[in-house]
Amino acid sequence: MPSLSTQLIVIGGGATGLGVAWDACLRGIKVVLVEQSDLGQGTSGRYHGLLHSGGRYVLSDPPSATDCARENEILRRLAPTTIEDTGGLFVSAPADPPDFPDRWLTACQATGVPAHEISRASVLQREPLLSPNLVRCFEVLDASLDSFDLLHLLCAALRARGGQVWLRHRVERLVQRQGAIVGAEVLDLATGERASIGAQVVVNAAGPWARSVASLAGVDLPIALGRGAMLAMASRLVSTVVNRCKPPSDGDILVPVGTVSILGTTDEPVETPDDLTIAPWEIDLLLAEAEILVPGIAGHRALRAWSGIRPLYRPAPAAGAATRLLPRAHTILDHGETHGVRGFVSVIGGKLTTFRLMAEQVLQVIAPQLGSDTSCSTATTPLEPSERRKFHQLPGRLERVERTQGAPPAQLLCECELITRSDLETALGAIEAPDLDDLRRDLRLGMGPCQAAFCGYRAAGLALRRLGAPADGGLTPFLHERWRGLRPLGWGHTLRQMEFGRRVALELLGLVEPAETS
Ligand SMILES: Cc1cc2nc3c(=O)[nH]c(=O)nc-3n(C[C@H](O)[C@H](O)[C@H](O)COP(=O)(O)OP(=O)(O)OC[C@H]3O[C@@H](n4cnc5c(N)ncnc54)[C@H](O)[C@@H]3O)c2cc1C
Protein backbone atom coordinates (compact mmCIF):
# COMPACT_ATOMS: atom_id res chain seq x y z
CA MET A 1 0.00 0.00 0.00
CA PRO A 2 1.49 3.38 -0.98
CA SER A 3 2.09 5.62 1.99
CA LEU A 4 2.97 9.19 2.75
CA SER A 5 3.50 11.20 5.83
CA THR A 6 2.10 14.58 6.77
CA GLN A 7 1.44 16.55 9.94
CA LEU A 8 -2.32 16.89 9.77
CA ILE A 9 -5.13 14.94 8.12
CA VAL A 10 -8.50 16.68 7.82
CA ILE A 11 -11.48 14.44 7.08
CA GLY A 12 -14.24 16.23 5.17
CA GLY A 13 -14.29 18.66 2.23
CA GLY A 14 -17.13 20.88 3.43
CA ALA A 15 -16.66 24.43 4.65
CA THR A 16 -15.45 23.31 8.08
CA GLY A 17 -12.79 20.88 6.85
CA LEU A 18 -11.52 23.25 4.17
CA GLY A 19 -11.45 26.06 6.73
CA VAL A 20 -9.35 23.96 9.13
CA ALA A 21 -6.97 22.88 6.36
CA TRP A 22 -6.61 26.47 5.10
CA ASP A 23 -5.86 27.83 8.56
CA ALA A 24 -3.31 25.07 9.17
CA CYS A 25 -1.68 25.68 5.81
CA LEU A 26 -1.28 29.40 6.53
CA ARG A 27 0.50 28.46 9.76
CA GLY A 28 2.98 26.36 7.76
CA ILE A 29 1.51 23.03 8.86
CA LYS A 30 1.64 20.20 6.27
CA VAL A 31 -1.91 19.09 5.61
CA VAL A 32 -3.82 16.50 3.58
CA LEU A 33 -7.59 16.93 3.33
CA VAL A 34 -9.54 13.81 2.40
CA GLU A 35 -13.05 14.06 0.94
CA GLN A 36 -15.02 10.99 -0.02
CA SER A 37 -16.94 12.78 -2.74
CA ASP A 38 -16.71 16.18 -4.42
CA LEU A 39 -16.42 19.51 -2.60
CA GLY A 40 -19.80 20.55 -1.22
CA GLN A 41 -21.41 17.15 -1.53
CA GLY A 42 -22.38 17.27 2.15
CA THR A 43 -24.37 19.90 4.05
CA SER A 44 -22.19 22.73 2.71
CA GLY A 45 -23.67 22.19 -0.74
CA ARG A 46 -27.17 21.53 0.58
CA TYR A 47 -27.80 24.58 2.70
CA HIS A 48 -30.02 27.66 2.60
CA GLY A 49 -27.52 30.06 1.07
CA LEU A 50 -27.65 32.66 3.84
CA LEU A 51 -24.69 34.64 5.13
CA HIS A 52 -26.19 35.26 8.56
CA SER A 53 -26.21 38.76 10.01
CA GLY A 54 -26.64 37.12 13.43
CA GLY A 55 -30.21 38.43 13.80
CA ARG A 56 -31.68 34.96 13.89
CA TYR A 57 -29.77 34.03 17.04
CA VAL A 58 -29.81 37.22 19.16
CA LEU A 59 -32.31 35.81 21.65
CA SER A 60 -31.92 32.04 21.27
CA ASP A 61 -28.10 31.89 21.17
CA PRO A 62 -26.45 35.30 21.79
CA PRO A 63 -22.79 34.14 21.45
CA SER A 64 -23.61 32.65 18.02
CA ALA A 65 -25.25 35.92 17.02
CA THR A 66 -22.08 37.84 17.87
CA ASP A 67 -19.94 35.28 16.03
CA CYS A 68 -22.15 35.55 12.93
CA ALA A 69 -22.01 39.35 12.95
CA ARG A 70 -18.20 39.34 13.14
CA GLU A 71 -17.69 36.58 10.58
CA ASN A 72 -20.19 38.18 8.21
CA GLU A 73 -18.03 41.28 8.15
CA ILE A 74 -14.79 39.30 7.77
CA LEU A 75 -16.08 37.06 4.95
CA ARG A 76 -17.24 40.04 2.93
CA ARG A 77 -13.60 41.18 2.90
CA LEU A 78 -12.03 37.78 2.27
CA ALA A 79 -14.27 36.39 -0.44
CA PRO A 80 -16.37 39.19 -1.93
CA THR A 81 -16.97 37.32 -5.19
CA THR A 82 -18.90 34.61 -3.38
CA ILE A 83 -21.36 37.01 -1.72
CA GLU A 84 -24.29 38.91 -3.12
CA ASP A 85 -25.01 41.83 -0.84
CA THR A 86 -28.78 41.51 -0.84
CA GLY A 87 -29.23 43.01 2.61
CA GLY A 88 -31.71 41.47 5.01
CA LEU A 89 -35.05 42.21 6.62
CA PHE A 90 -36.72 40.98 9.79
CA VAL A 91 -40.45 41.50 9.49
CA SER A 92 -43.28 40.71 11.87
CA ALA A 93 -46.69 39.56 10.70
CA PRO A 94 -50.00 40.24 12.49
CA ALA A 95 -50.02 36.76 14.09
CA ASP A 96 -46.44 37.00 15.42
CA PRO A 97 -45.84 37.75 19.14
CA PRO A 98 -46.23 41.55 19.43
CA ASP A 99 -43.61 41.93 22.18
CA PHE A 100 -40.95 40.06 20.20
CA PRO A 101 -39.65 42.88 17.94
CA ASP A 102 -38.69 45.15 20.85
CA ARG A 103 -37.00 42.35 22.77
CA TRP A 104 -35.26 41.30 19.54
CA LEU A 105 -33.98 44.83 18.81
CA THR A 106 -32.61 45.20 22.33
CA ALA A 107 -30.86 41.83 21.96
CA CYS A 108 -29.36 42.94 18.62
CA GLN A 109 -27.79 45.91 20.38
CA ALA A 110 -26.50 43.70 23.20
CA THR A 111 -24.91 41.17 20.82
CA GLY A 112 -23.40 43.66 18.35
CA VAL A 113 -25.71 42.74 15.48
CA PRO A 114 -26.39 45.87 13.41
CA ALA A 115 -30.18 46.35 13.01
CA HIS A 116 -32.54 49.27 12.72
CA GLU A 117 -36.25 49.75 12.20
CA ILE A 118 -37.52 50.98 8.84
CA SER A 119 -41.00 51.88 7.66
CA ARG A 120 -43.30 49.34 6.09
CA ALA A 121 -43.82 51.74 3.17
CA SER A 122 -40.13 51.78 2.28
CA VAL A 123 -39.98 48.00 2.56
CA LEU A 124 -42.95 47.58 0.24
CA GLN A 125 -41.43 49.98 -2.24
CA ARG A 126 -38.30 47.85 -2.31
CA GLU A 127 -40.10 44.49 -2.17
CA PRO A 128 -43.52 44.92 -3.80
CA LEU A 129 -44.47 41.24 -3.49
CA LEU A 130 -44.23 41.28 0.31
CA SER A 131 -47.47 41.33 2.27
CA PRO A 132 -48.95 44.80 2.89
CA ASN A 133 -50.03 43.48 6.31
CA LEU A 134 -46.55 43.39 7.83
CA VAL A 135 -46.53 45.04 11.24
CA ARG A 136 -42.91 46.04 11.87
CA CYS A 137 -39.78 45.85 9.70
CA PHE A 138 -36.06 45.95 10.52
CA GLU A 139 -33.00 46.08 8.31
CA VAL A 140 -29.97 43.82 8.94
CA LEU A 141 -26.77 42.80 7.12
CA ASP A 142 -27.83 39.40 5.79
CA ALA A 143 -26.57 38.40 2.34
CA SER A 144 -26.59 35.38 0.08
CA LEU A 145 -23.44 33.29 -0.12
CA ASP A 146 -22.55 30.84 -2.89
CA SER A 147 -21.06 27.93 -1.00
CA PHE A 148 -19.83 26.13 -4.12
CA ASP A 149 -17.76 29.16 -5.08
CA LEU A 150 -16.49 29.59 -1.53
CA LEU A 151 -15.38 25.95 -1.31
CA HIS A 152 -13.60 26.21 -4.65
CA LEU A 153 -11.79 29.34 -3.52
CA LEU A 154 -10.69 27.65 -0.31
CA CYS A 155 -9.53 24.56 -2.17
CA ALA A 156 -7.59 26.59 -4.76
CA ALA A 157 -5.97 28.74 -2.05
CA LEU A 158 -5.05 25.64 -0.06
CA ARG A 159 -3.48 23.89 -3.03
CA ALA A 160 -1.61 27.04 -4.05
CA ARG A 161 0.06 27.01 -0.61
CA GLY A 162 1.08 23.36 -0.87
CA GLY A 163 -1.85 21.77 0.93
CA GLN A 164 -3.20 18.56 -0.57
CA VAL A 165 -6.89 17.89 -1.27
CA TRP A 166 -7.79 14.31 -2.12
CA LEU A 167 -11.26 14.14 -3.61
CA ARG A 168 -13.17 10.85 -3.95
CA HIS A 169 -11.05 9.26 -1.24
CA ARG A 170 -12.78 7.85 1.81
CA VAL A 171 -11.11 7.43 5.17
CA GLU A 172 -11.84 3.82 6.06
CA ARG A 173 -9.56 3.23 9.00
CA LEU A 174 -7.81 5.32 11.62
CA VAL A 175 -4.49 3.90 12.68
CA GLN A 176 -4.02 3.89 16.43
CA ARG A 177 -0.81 3.30 18.37
CA GLN A 178 -0.42 3.46 22.14
CA GLY A 179 -3.57 5.52 22.66
CA ALA A 180 -2.84 7.96 19.85
CA ILE A 181 -4.12 8.27 16.29
CA VAL A 182 -1.08 8.19 14.01
CA GLY A 183 -2.67 8.13 10.58
CA ALA A 184 -5.43 6.91 8.32
CA GLU A 185 -6.06 4.41 5.58
CA VAL A 186 -7.96 5.79 2.64
CA LEU A 187 -9.72 4.18 -0.30
CA ASP A 188 -9.59 5.82 -3.73
CA LEU A 189 -13.21 5.44 -4.78
CA ALA A 190 -12.36 6.01 -8.45
CA THR A 191 -9.67 3.32 -8.78
CA GLY A 192 -10.28 1.07 -5.76
CA GLU A 193 -6.66 1.55 -4.64
CA ARG A 194 -5.78 2.04 -0.98
CA ALA A 195 -3.19 4.33 0.55
CA SER A 196 -1.99 5.04 4.02
CA ILE A 197 -1.23 8.48 5.40
CA GLY A 198 0.78 8.97 8.57
CA ALA A 199 0.02 12.10 10.62
CA GLN A 200 0.46 13.54 14.08
CA VAL A 201 -3.13 14.81 14.27
CA VAL A 202 -6.41 13.89 12.55
CA VAL A 203 -9.36 16.31 12.52
CA ASN A 204 -12.82 14.88 12.05
CA ALA A 205 -14.78 17.52 10.10
CA ALA A 206 -17.15 15.00 8.54
CA GLY A 207 -20.35 16.95 9.27
CA PRO A 208 -23.31 14.59 9.64
CA TRP A 209 -20.94 11.62 9.18
CA ALA A 210 -18.80 12.71 12.17
CA ARG A 211 -20.18 9.91 14.32
CA SER A 212 -19.16 7.15 11.92
CA VAL A 213 -15.71 8.71 11.45
CA ALA A 214 -15.28 8.95 15.24
CA SER A 215 -16.23 5.29 15.56
CA LEU A 216 -13.14 4.45 13.46
CA ALA A 217 -11.16 5.61 16.49
CA GLY A 218 -13.40 3.74 18.91
CA VAL A 219 -15.00 7.02 20.01
CA ASP A 220 -18.76 7.23 20.51
CA LEU A 221 -19.92 10.74 19.59
CA PRO A 222 -23.38 11.66 20.87
CA ILE A 223 -24.80 13.40 17.83
CA ALA A 224 -28.39 14.15 16.87
CA LEU A 225 -29.14 14.64 13.19
CA GLY A 226 -31.73 17.18 12.05
CA ARG A 227 -32.82 17.19 8.43
CA GLY A 228 -33.99 20.48 6.91
CA ALA A 229 -35.92 20.73 3.64
CA MET A 230 -35.67 23.74 1.34
CA LEU A 231 -37.67 24.75 -1.71
CA ALA A 232 -36.44 26.90 -4.61
CA MET A 233 -39.07 28.95 -6.40
CA ALA A 234 -38.16 29.46 -10.07
CA SER A 235 -37.97 33.24 -9.88
CA ARG A 236 -36.54 35.91 -7.66
CA LEU A 237 -39.63 36.93 -5.71
CA VAL A 238 -37.64 39.16 -3.38
CA SER A 239 -34.25 40.81 -3.75
CA THR A 240 -33.55 40.99 -0.03
CA VAL A 241 -33.24 38.13 2.48
CA VAL A 242 -36.50 38.14 4.44
CA ASN A 243 -36.73 36.64 7.94
CA ARG A 244 -39.77 36.50 10.19
CA CYS A 245 -39.24 38.55 13.36
CA LYS A 246 -40.37 35.86 15.79
CA PRO A 247 -38.75 32.96 17.66
CA PRO A 248 -36.89 30.75 15.10
CA SER A 249 -39.18 28.13 13.62
CA ASP A 250 -39.91 26.19 10.43
CA GLY A 251 -40.18 27.99 7.11
CA ASP A 252 -39.42 31.47 8.36
CA ILE A 253 -36.67 32.63 5.94
CA LEU A 254 -36.75 33.52 2.25
CA VAL A 255 -33.34 33.90 0.56
CA PRO A 256 -32.84 35.29 -2.96
CA VAL A 257 -30.00 33.34 -4.59
CA GLY A 258 -29.11 34.12 -8.20
CA THR A 259 -32.32 33.84 -10.20
CA VAL A 260 -34.31 31.89 -7.60
CA SER A 261 -35.78 32.36 -4.12
CA ILE A 262 -35.19 29.68 -1.50
CA LEU A 263 -37.77 28.95 1.18
CA GLY A 264 -36.63 27.15 4.27
CA THR A 265 -36.27 25.26 6.35
CA THR A 266 -37.85 22.45 8.30
CA ASP A 267 -36.08 20.49 11.03
CA GLU A 268 -36.85 16.82 11.39
CA PRO A 269 -34.86 14.34 13.50
CA VAL A 270 -33.37 11.57 11.33
CA GLU A 271 -31.32 8.48 12.08
CA THR A 272 -28.77 8.50 9.25
CA PRO A 273 -26.80 11.21 7.40
CA ASP A 274 -27.99 9.82 4.08
CA ASP A 275 -31.71 10.22 4.79
CA LEU A 276 -32.44 13.10 2.43
CA THR A 277 -36.11 12.34 1.86
CA ILE A 278 -38.60 15.18 1.80
CA ALA A 279 -42.13 14.59 3.04
CA PRO A 280 -45.05 16.29 1.24
CA TRP A 281 -46.06 18.05 4.49
CA GLU A 282 -42.68 19.82 4.53
CA ILE A 283 -43.37 21.42 1.15
CA ASP A 284 -46.91 22.34 2.25
CA LEU A 285 -45.55 23.91 5.43
CA LEU A 286 -42.82 25.90 3.64
CA LEU A 287 -45.37 27.30 1.20
CA ALA A 288 -47.92 28.04 3.92
CA GLU A 289 -45.37 29.97 6.00
CA ALA A 290 -44.05 31.80 2.94
CA GLU A 291 -47.62 32.77 2.03
CA ILE A 292 -47.61 34.99 5.13
CA LEU A 293 -44.65 36.90 3.69
CA VAL A 294 -45.48 36.74 -0.02
CA PRO A 295 -49.22 36.33 -0.58
CA GLY A 296 -50.00 34.08 -3.56
CA ILE A 297 -46.56 32.44 -3.52
CA ALA A 298 -48.02 28.99 -4.16
CA GLY A 299 -49.18 30.22 -7.57
CA HIS A 300 -45.56 30.82 -8.61
CA ARG A 301 -43.57 28.01 -10.12
CA ALA A 302 -41.68 25.79 -7.69
CA LEU A 303 -38.37 24.68 -9.18
CA ARG A 304 -36.84 22.08 -6.96
CA ALA A 305 -36.68 20.84 -3.37
CA TRP A 306 -33.68 19.44 -1.51
CA SER A 307 -32.61 18.78 2.03
CA GLY A 308 -29.49 18.93 4.15
CA ILE A 309 -28.55 17.31 7.43
CA ARG A 310 -27.41 19.22 10.48
CA PRO A 311 -25.32 17.39 13.10
CA LEU A 312 -25.94 18.68 16.62
CA TYR A 313 -23.82 17.69 19.56
CA ARG A 314 -26.12 16.10 22.10
CA PRO A 315 -24.41 15.37 25.38
CA ALA A 316 -26.44 13.11 27.65
CA PRO A 317 -28.76 15.58 29.45
CA ALA A 318 -30.33 16.80 26.21
CA ALA A 319 -30.94 13.29 24.86
CA GLY A 320 -34.31 13.00 23.18
CA ALA A 321 -34.76 16.77 22.75
CA ALA A 322 -36.25 18.01 19.48
CA THR A 323 -33.38 18.93 17.16
CA ARG A 324 -34.75 22.49 16.68
CA LEU A 325 -34.21 23.03 20.44
CA LEU A 326 -30.59 21.86 20.48
CA PRO A 327 -27.92 24.59 20.38
CA ARG A 328 -26.79 25.51 16.86
CA ALA A 329 -23.34 26.54 18.14
CA HIS A 330 -20.41 24.34 17.23
CA THR A 331 -18.57 21.97 19.54
CA ILE A 332 -14.89 21.07 19.40
CA LEU A 333 -13.82 17.90 21.17
CA ASP A 334 -10.21 16.96 21.81
CA HIS A 335 -10.60 13.20 22.16
CA GLY A 336 -7.34 12.99 24.06
CA GLU A 337 -9.24 14.72 26.86
CA THR A 338 -12.73 13.28 26.31
CA HIS A 339 -11.92 9.67 25.40
CA GLY A 340 -8.20 9.16 26.02
CA VAL A 341 -7.49 9.02 22.25
CA ARG A 342 -4.71 11.49 21.56
CA GLY A 343 -4.13 13.20 18.21
CA PHE A 344 -7.82 13.12 17.30
CA VAL A 345 -10.17 16.12 17.35
CA SER A 346 -13.79 16.42 16.19
CA VAL A 347 -15.58 19.61 15.19
CA ILE A 348 -19.35 19.33 15.10
CA GLY A 349 -22.23 21.61 14.11
CA GLY A 350 -22.08 25.38 13.68
CA LYS A 351 -22.95 27.39 10.63
CA LEU A 352 -21.39 27.93 7.27
CA THR A 353 -21.19 31.64 8.12
CA THR A 354 -18.87 30.86 11.04
CA PHE A 355 -16.68 28.20 9.40
CA ARG A 356 -13.56 30.41 9.60
CA LEU A 357 -13.95 31.05 13.31
CA MET A 358 -14.60 27.36 13.97
CA ALA A 359 -11.40 26.52 12.09
CA GLU A 360 -9.44 29.07 14.10
CA GLN A 361 -10.69 27.49 17.33
CA VAL A 362 -9.79 23.99 16.11
CA LEU A 363 -6.28 25.23 15.37
CA GLN A 364 -6.04 26.68 18.90
CA VAL A 365 -6.41 23.08 20.08
CA ILE A 366 -4.19 21.28 17.56
CA ALA A 367 -1.47 23.82 16.72
CA PRO A 368 0.37 23.25 20.05
CA GLN A 369 0.13 19.47 19.48
CA LEU A 370 1.83 20.05 16.11
CA GLY A 371 4.52 22.26 17.61
CA SER A 372 3.26 25.41 15.85
CA ASP A 373 3.11 28.74 17.62
CA THR A 374 2.22 30.75 14.52
CA SER A 375 -0.93 32.77 15.05
CA CYS A 376 -4.07 32.64 12.92
CA SER A 377 -4.07 34.76 9.77
CA THR A 378 -7.24 33.60 8.02
CA ALA A 379 -9.13 36.76 9.01
CA THR A 380 -6.68 38.94 7.14
CA THR A 381 -5.61 36.75 4.21
CA PRO A 382 -7.99 37.24 1.28
CA LEU A 383 -9.11 34.21 -0.65
CA GLU A 384 -8.14 35.33 -4.14
CA PRO A 385 -10.92 35.24 -6.69
CA SER A 386 -10.57 32.00 -8.62
CA GLU A 387 -9.28 32.13 -12.17
CA ARG A 388 -12.60 30.68 -13.32
CA ARG A 389 -15.22 33.14 -14.34
CA LYS A 390 -17.99 33.58 -11.84
CA PHE A 391 -20.24 31.40 -13.91
CA HIS A 392 -23.48 31.59 -12.04
CA GLN A 393 -24.18 35.29 -12.61
CA LEU A 394 -26.73 35.06 -15.39
CA PRO A 395 -26.45 38.70 -16.53
CA GLY A 396 -22.69 38.23 -16.89
CA ARG A 397 -23.21 35.06 -18.85
CA LEU A 398 -25.79 36.67 -21.10
CA GLU A 399 -23.44 39.51 -21.87
CA ARG A 400 -20.69 37.06 -22.73
CA VAL A 401 -22.97 35.04 -24.98
CA GLU A 402 -24.37 38.07 -26.78
CA ARG A 403 -21.20 40.14 -27.19
CA THR A 404 -19.44 37.95 -29.69
CA GLN A 405 -17.77 40.87 -31.53
CA GLY A 406 -18.02 39.39 -34.99
CA ALA A 407 -17.13 35.85 -33.89
CA PRO A 408 -19.76 33.14 -34.40
CA PRO A 409 -22.23 33.02 -31.50
CA ALA A 410 -21.24 30.73 -28.64
CA GLN A 411 -22.92 27.33 -28.74
CA LEU A 412 -25.26 27.05 -25.77
CA LEU A 413 -25.48 23.69 -24.04
CA CYS A 414 -27.76 24.82 -21.24
CA GLU A 415 -30.26 27.49 -22.20
CA CYS A 416 -31.55 28.02 -18.65
CA GLU A 417 -28.18 28.78 -17.06
CA LEU A 418 -26.52 30.01 -20.30
CA ILE A 419 -23.66 27.52 -20.16
CA THR A 420 -21.70 27.39 -23.39
CA ARG A 421 -19.95 24.43 -24.94
CA SER A 422 -16.60 26.03 -24.20
CA ASP A 423 -17.58 26.55 -20.51
CA LEU A 424 -18.27 22.87 -20.30
CA GLU A 425 -15.11 21.86 -22.15
CA THR A 426 -13.01 24.04 -19.84
CA ALA A 427 -14.66 22.53 -16.77
CA LEU A 428 -14.20 18.99 -18.09
CA GLY A 429 -10.51 19.68 -18.47
CA ALA A 430 -10.17 21.20 -15.01
CA ILE A 431 -11.93 18.66 -12.78
CA GLU A 432 -10.28 15.40 -11.81
CA ALA A 433 -12.50 12.48 -12.89
CA PRO A 434 -15.58 14.69 -13.31
CA ASP A 435 -19.14 13.46 -13.28
CA LEU A 436 -22.21 15.41 -14.26
CA ASP A 437 -23.00 16.29 -10.67
CA ASP A 438 -19.58 17.96 -10.33
CA LEU A 439 -20.41 20.00 -13.42
CA ARG A 440 -23.69 20.96 -11.81
CA ARG A 441 -21.88 22.28 -8.73
CA ASP A 442 -19.28 24.08 -10.85
CA LEU A 443 -21.41 25.49 -13.65
CA ARG A 444 -25.01 25.15 -12.37
CA LEU A 445 -25.62 22.59 -15.12
CA GLY A 446 -29.21 21.35 -14.89
CA MET A 447 -30.17 23.73 -12.09
CA GLY A 448 -32.44 25.97 -14.17
CA PRO A 449 -36.15 25.68 -14.94
CA CYS A 450 -35.89 22.62 -17.22
CA GLN A 451 -33.90 20.70 -14.57
CA ALA A 452 -31.57 19.03 -17.11
CA ALA A 453 -34.27 18.01 -19.59
CA PHE A 454 -31.92 19.02 -22.43
CA CYS A 455 -28.50 20.03 -21.11
CA GLY A 456 -28.03 16.77 -19.19
CA TYR A 457 -27.90 14.76 -22.42
CA ARG A 458 -25.73 17.26 -24.25
CA ALA A 459 -23.26 17.38 -21.36
CA ALA A 460 -23.24 13.59 -21.08
CA GLY A 461 -22.48 13.32 -24.80
CA LEU A 462 -19.64 15.80 -24.56
CA ALA A 463 -18.21 14.17 -21.43
CA LEU A 464 -18.33 10.80 -23.13
CA ARG A 465 -16.58 12.11 -26.21
CA ARG A 466 -13.93 13.98 -24.23
CA LEU A 467 -13.23 11.50 -21.48
CA GLY A 468 -14.44 8.25 -22.97
CA ALA A 469 -15.85 7.60 -19.55
CA PRO A 470 -18.85 6.04 -18.06
CA ALA A 471 -21.24 4.31 -20.40
CA ASP A 472 -23.85 7.05 -20.21
CA GLY A 473 -21.53 9.89 -19.11
CA GLY A 474 -22.87 9.56 -15.55
CA LEU A 475 -26.28 10.55 -16.85
CA THR A 476 -28.47 8.09 -14.97
CA PRO A 477 -27.41 9.04 -11.43
CA PHE A 478 -27.51 12.69 -12.44
CA LEU A 479 -31.09 12.38 -13.68
CA HIS A 480 -32.08 10.43 -10.59
CA GLU A 481 -30.79 13.24 -8.40
CA ARG A 482 -32.69 15.87 -10.43
CA TRP A 483 -35.77 13.68 -10.21
CA ARG A 484 -35.51 13.42 -6.45
CA GLY A 485 -35.75 17.21 -6.14
CA LEU A 486 -38.73 17.43 -8.47
CA ARG A 487 -40.78 14.57 -7.08
CA PRO A 488 -42.23 16.46 -4.07
CA LEU A 489 -43.38 19.27 -6.40
CA GLY A 490 -45.75 17.40 -8.71
CA TRP A 491 -48.24 20.12 -9.56
CA GLY A 492 -48.69 22.92 -12.11
CA HIS A 493 -45.74 23.84 -14.33
CA THR A 494 -43.39 21.57 -12.43
CA LEU A 495 -45.59 18.53 -13.05
CA ARG A 496 -45.64 19.29 -16.76
CA GLN A 497 -41.86 19.65 -16.76
CA MET A 498 -41.45 16.40 -14.83
CA GLU A 499 -43.65 14.49 -17.20
CA PHE A 500 -41.82 15.87 -20.20
CA GLY A 501 -38.42 15.02 -18.72
CA ARG A 502 -39.61 11.54 -17.75
CA ARG A 503 -40.85 10.76 -21.24
CA VAL A 504 -37.62 11.96 -22.85
CA ALA A 505 -35.59 9.81 -20.45
CA LEU A 506 -37.74 6.70 -20.50
CA GLU A 507 -39.50 6.58 -23.80
CA LEU A 508 -37.21 8.46 -26.14
CA LEU A 509 -33.84 7.40 -24.78
CA GLY A 510 -34.76 4.34 -22.68
CA LEU A 511 -32.34 5.56 -20.05
CA VAL A 512 -33.92 5.34 -16.63
CA GLU A 513 -35.53 2.24 -15.21
CA PRO A 514 -39.27 2.88 -14.79
CA ALA A 515 -39.25 1.32 -11.32
CA GLU A 516 -36.78 3.93 -10.12
CA THR A 517 -38.73 6.90 -11.42
CA SER A 518 -42.22 5.95 -10.34
C1 LIG B 1 -31.04 22.66 6.14
C2 LIG B 1 -29.84 23.46 6.51
C3 LIG B 1 -29.76 24.80 6.16
C4 LIG B 1 -28.65 25.55 6.54
N1 LIG B 1 -28.57 26.86 6.16
C5 LIG B 1 -27.53 27.61 6.54
C6 LIG B 1 -27.43 28.96 6.12
O1 LIG B 1 -28.29 29.47 5.41
N2 LIG B 1 -26.35 29.66 6.53
C7 LIG B 1 -25.36 29.12 7.29
O2 LIG B 1 -24.42 29.82 7.63
N3 LIG B 1 -25.41 27.81 7.68
C8 LIG B 1 -26.46 27.06 7.31
N4 LIG B 1 -26.52 25.74 7.66
C9 LIG B 1 -25.39 25.14 8.38
C10 LIG B 1 -24.24 24.84 7.39
O3 LIG B 1 -24.74 24.35 6.19
C11 LIG B 1 -23.30 23.82 8.00
O4 LIG B 1 -22.87 24.30 9.24
C12 LIG B 1 -22.05 23.60 7.17
O5 LIG B 1 -22.35 23.42 5.82
C13 LIG B 1 -21.34 22.37 7.71
O6 LIG B 1 -20.21 22.12 6.93
P1 LIG B 1 -19.27 20.91 7.31
O7 LIG B 1 -18.03 21.08 6.52
O8 LIG B 1 -19.13 20.81 8.77
O9 LIG B 1 -20.07 19.60 6.87
P2 LIG B 1 -20.33 19.02 5.40
O10 LIG B 1 -20.49 20.11 4.41
O11 LIG B 1 -21.43 18.03 5.52
O12 LIG B 1 -18.98 18.28 5.04
C14 LIG B 1 -18.61 17.04 5.60
C15 LIG B 1 -17.89 16.27 4.51
O13 LIG B 1 -17.27 15.12 5.08
C16 LIG B 1 -17.20 14.15 4.07
N5 LIG B 1 -16.96 12.84 4.69
C17 LIG B 1 -17.77 12.18 5.55
N6 LIG B 1 -17.21 10.99 5.92
C18 LIG B 1 -16.02 10.91 5.27
C19 LIG B 1 -14.98 9.92 5.21
N7 LIG B 1 -15.03 8.78 5.90
N8 LIG B 1 -13.90 10.17 4.41
C20 LIG B 1 -13.81 11.31 3.68
N9 LIG B 1 -14.78 12.27 3.69
C21 LIG B 1 -15.85 12.09 4.48
C22 LIG B 1 -18.58 14.26 3.41
O14 LIG B 1 -18.60 13.71 2.09
C23 LIG B 1 -18.82 15.76 3.43
O15 LIG B 1 -18.49 16.38 2.18
C24 LIG B 1 -27.60 24.95 7.28
C25 LIG B 1 -27.67 23.60 7.60
C26 LIG B 1 -28.77 22.86 7.23
C27 LIG B 1 -28.84 21.41 7.57
The ligand as an ORCA input file, in Angstrom:
! r2SCAN-3c Opt
* xyz 0 1
  C     -31.043     22.657      6.144
  C     -29.835     23.456      6.514
  C     -29.756     24.804      6.157
  C     -28.650     25.550      6.536
  N     -28.575     26.862      6.164
  C     -27.528     27.605      6.536
  C     -27.434     28.964      6.125
  O     -28.286     29.465      5.407
  N     -26.352     29.659      6.526
  C     -25.364     29.118      7.293
  O     -24.420     29.823      7.630
  N     -25.406     27.814      7.681
  C     -26.460     27.058      7.311
  N     -26.516     25.741      7.657
  C     -25.394     25.142      8.378
  C     -24.245     24.839      7.390
  O     -24.741     24.349      6.188
  C     -23.301     23.819      8.004
  O     -22.874     24.298      9.244
  C     -22.052     23.599      7.169
  O     -22.353     23.419      5.818
  C     -21.343     22.372      7.706
  O     -20.208     22.118      6.932
  P     -19.265     20.909      7.305
  O     -18.034     21.077      6.522
  O     -19.126     20.815      8.773
  O     -20.074     19.604      6.868
  P     -20.330     19.024      5.396
  O     -20.490     20.112      4.409
  O     -21.435     18.035      5.516
  O     -18.975     18.283      5.045
  C     -18.614     17.038      5.596
  C     -17.886     16.266      4.514
  O     -17.274     15.124      5.081
  C     -17.201     14.148      4.069
  N     -16.958     12.840      4.689
  C     -17.767     12.176      5.554
  N     -17.210     10.991      5.918
  C     -16.018     10.908      5.267
  C     -14.982      9.922      5.209
  N     -15.030      8.782      5.900
  N     -13.897     10.165      4.414
  C     -13.814     11.312      3.683
  N     -14.778     12.272      3.694
  C     -15.852     12.085      4.485
  C     -18.581     14.265      3.407
  O     -18.597     13.711      2.092
  C     -18.823     15.762      3.426
  O     -18.489     16.382      2.180
  C     -27.601     24.953      7.277
  C     -27.671     23.601      7.604
  C     -28.771     22.860      7.229
  C     -28.839     21.408      7.575
*
